[in-house]
């Protein structure tokens, strides 16, 4: 399985990826950028959005891309490692 993490803290990108690896999910963290992230997505199984750091237009764009690629959009209330781990537990239990 693969995942893209959009938003969150730039400095924590490595921790996000390491945590996902613990759950056998290949992950890539994309810090906030000015648009144009659609060509960086590829074909992930999950798209995690850190809602406390992303803008509303970015949320709309990410949800369109998730529908287009058949990825599951998971919204994290915070950009913390514990919020990501909580959702990873839930997602892997459902799979």
C-alpha positions as CSV (number, residue, x, y, z in Angstrom):
1,X,0.0,0.0,0.0
2,X,1.1,3.6,-0.5
3,X,0.1,6.9,0.9
4,X,0.7,10.6,0.4
5,X,0.6,13.0,3.3
6,X,-0.2,16.5,2.4
7,X,0.4,19.4,4.8
8,X,1.6,19.0,8.3
9,X,4.9,20.3,9.7
10,X,7.8,20.3,7.1
11,X,10.3,19.1,9.7
12,X,8.2,16.1,10.6
13,X,8.0,14.6,7.1
14,X,10.6,12.0,7.9
15,X,8.7,11.0,11.1
16,X,5.5,10.6,9.1
17,X,7.2,8.3,6.5
18,X,8.8,6.3,9.2
19,X,5.5,5.8,11.1
20,X,3.8,4.7,7.9
21,X,6.7,2.2,7.2
22,X,5.9,0.7,10.6
23,X,2.4,-0.2,9.2
24,X,3.9,-1.5,5.9
25,X,2.7,1.6,4.0
26,X,5.1,3.4,1.6
27,X,4.6,7.1,2.2
28,X,5.7,10.4,0.9
29,X,5.2,13.7,2.6
30,X,4.4,16.7,0.6
31,X,4.7,20.0,2.5
32,X,2.5,22.9,1.7
33,X,3.3,24.3,-1.7
34,X,1.5,26.7,-4.0
35,X,-0.7,24.4,-6.1
36,X,0.5,22.0,-8.8
37,X,0.8,19.0,-6.5
38,X,-1.4,16.9,-8.7
39,X,1.5,15.8,-10.9
40,X,3.4,14.6,-7.7
41,X,0.7,12.3,-6.5
42,X,1.1,9.2,-8.7
43,X,-1.4,6.4,-7.8
44,X,-1.6,6.2,-3.9
45,X,-4.0,4.1,-2.0
46,X,-4.5,6.8,0.6
47,X,-4.2,10.5,0.8
48,X,-3.8,11.9,4.3
49,X,-4.7,15.6,4.7
50,X,-3.5,17.5,7.8
51,X,-6.5,19.8,8.1
52,X,-4.9,22.3,10.5
53,X,-2.3,23.4,8.0
54,X,-3.9,23.1,4.6
55,X,-6.1,25.7,2.9
56,X,-9.6,25.1,1.7
57,X,-8.8,25.2,-2.0
58,X,-6.1,22.6,-1.4
59,X,-8.6,20.4,0.3
60,X,-10.9,20.7,-2.7
61,X,-8.1,19.9,-5.1
62,X,-6.9,16.9,-3.1
63,X,-10.5,15.5,-2.9
64,X,-10.8,15.8,-6.7
65,X,-7.5,14.1,-7.2
66,X,-8.5,11.3,-4.7
67,X,-11.7,10.6,-6.7
68,X,-9.8,10.7,-10.0
69,X,-7.2,8.2,-8.9
70,X,-9.5,6.0,-6.7
71,X,-7.5,6.8,-3.6
72,X,-9.1,7.0,-0.2
73,X,-9.0,10.5,1.3
74,X,-8.4,10.6,5.1
75,X,-8.6,13.9,6.9
76,X,-6.4,14.3,10.0
77,X,-7.6,16.8,12.5
78,X,-4.1,17.8,13.4
79,X,-0.7,17.4,11.8
80,X,0.7,15.4,14.7
81,X,2.3,12.0,14.6
82,X,-0.3,10.6,17.1
83,X,-3.2,11.8,14.9
84,X,-1.6,10.0,11.9
85,X,-1.0,6.9,13.9
86,X,-4.6,6.8,15.1
87,X,-5.8,7.0,11.5
88,X,-3.2,4.4,10.4
89,X,-4.5,2.0,13.0
90,X,-8.1,2.5,11.8
91,X,-7.2,2.2,8.1
92,X,-5.1,-0.9,8.4
93,X,-7.7,-2.6,10.6
94,X,-10.4,-2.0,7.9
95,X,-8.1,-3.3,5.1
